Structure formats: structure tokens, C-alpha cells
Amino acid sequence: MNTTINAVKFRTDLKLEKFVMDKVAKIDRLVDNATKCEVTLKVDKPESENNKIAEISLNLPGQTLFNSKQADTFEEAVADCVDSLKVQIDKYKERYK
């Protein structure tokens, strides 16, 4: 699966990129036919709490799964997105078996 990480108006450090890639790898193990995964990280309002947004778009045959979460840290937002995508993947598998 081809995975891209987009950071809007900031640069990610290697630690954050590695974390995101590790989490996305868990999704890749759940579904065999995923073609592309796009992760977008952005900051909503720098001066406020709970301002980190992670969006994950997962391309599967016949459907694109998408999830967006907002949290205090990017790691927390990405982890929440992955957990929600796992539920969507289970529903996708039931529908397309």
C-alpha cells in the first residue's frame, strides 16, 4: 500500500512520521487490497487546546474510507483515526465478502 503523509503549514519530525507509518501499517495488515492511504495533519488554531487534526483517507476497491479526528496531540488524533477506521474496515469486509 502506498502511504503519503501531508503536513499543512508545518514540517513533521521523523518521530511523528515513524509513529504515523507504524499505525497505518496496522491498517494494512487488516485489509489486503488497499491501494493508497493518505494522512493529512494540520493545526486548527495554534493558540487553543485540542487543536491537532488528523485525517486518514484509505482507498479500497469500490470504496474510499475516510476519518478525521481532533485531539491535543497528533499521535492521539492519528491513533483515534486508526481505531475508527478499523471499525469501518470490518463493515467493509462484511459488505464486500
N, C-alpha and C positions, 0 to 999 in steps of 0.2 A: 504494500500500500504506500502510495506517495503522500507524505505528510509535509505541510508547509506551516510555518509559524509567522504570523504578521503582527508586528507591534506598531500601534498607531501613535505617532508623535513621540516615541521614545525607543531606546535600544535595550534589548534584553541581554542579560548576562548569561554566561554559559551554564550556570547553576539552574536558572529558570528554564532554559531551553532543554536541558537534560531532564528536568522534572516533567516537563510537558511531554517530551518524547517517551518517557517511561510510562506515563499514564495512558497515552494514546496507544502504546504497544499492547496494553491490556485489552483495549477495544479490538485491535487487530486479531488477537487470539480468539475473540468471541465469534467473529464473523469472517468467513473465508474469502468472500467475494467483494470486499470493499476495494474500491479503486482509488479513492482520494479522500484525504482528511485535511481540512483547513482549520487552523486555530487562529483566532484573532484576539489579541489582548489590547485593552485600552483603558484609560483612566477617565472616569466620568467628570468629577470636579475635584481637582487636586487638594483643595482645602477642606473637604468634607470626609467623614468616615464612610466606610462601606462603599468605596468608590472604584474598586478594581472590577473590571468586566471581562469575562472570558466567554467567547462564542466558539462553538465547535460545529462544523458542518461536515457530515460524513456521507459520501456518495456511494450508494449501493445500486445494484441493478434494479431499475424500476422505481427507485425512490431515493430522496435525499433526506437524511435525518439531521435535524438542527436543534441545538440547545444553547441557551445563553444564561449565565448566572452572574450575580454580582456579590462581592464579598470584600472583606478587609484586605485580603492578600490575593495575589494571582494564583498562588498554589491552592488556596482554599476554593477559589472560583473554578479552577480547572478540575479539581477533584469532584466538586459538586456536579459539574457538567458531565464528566465521565460516568458518574453514578446514574445520572438521569438518562444518559444515552444507553446504558446497559439495559434499562427497562424498555426503552424504545426498540432496542435490538431484539429483545425477547419477543415483543409484539410483532416485529417484522418477521422473525423466524416462524412464528405461529401462522401468520397470514400467508407467507410465500412457500410453505412446505408442500 
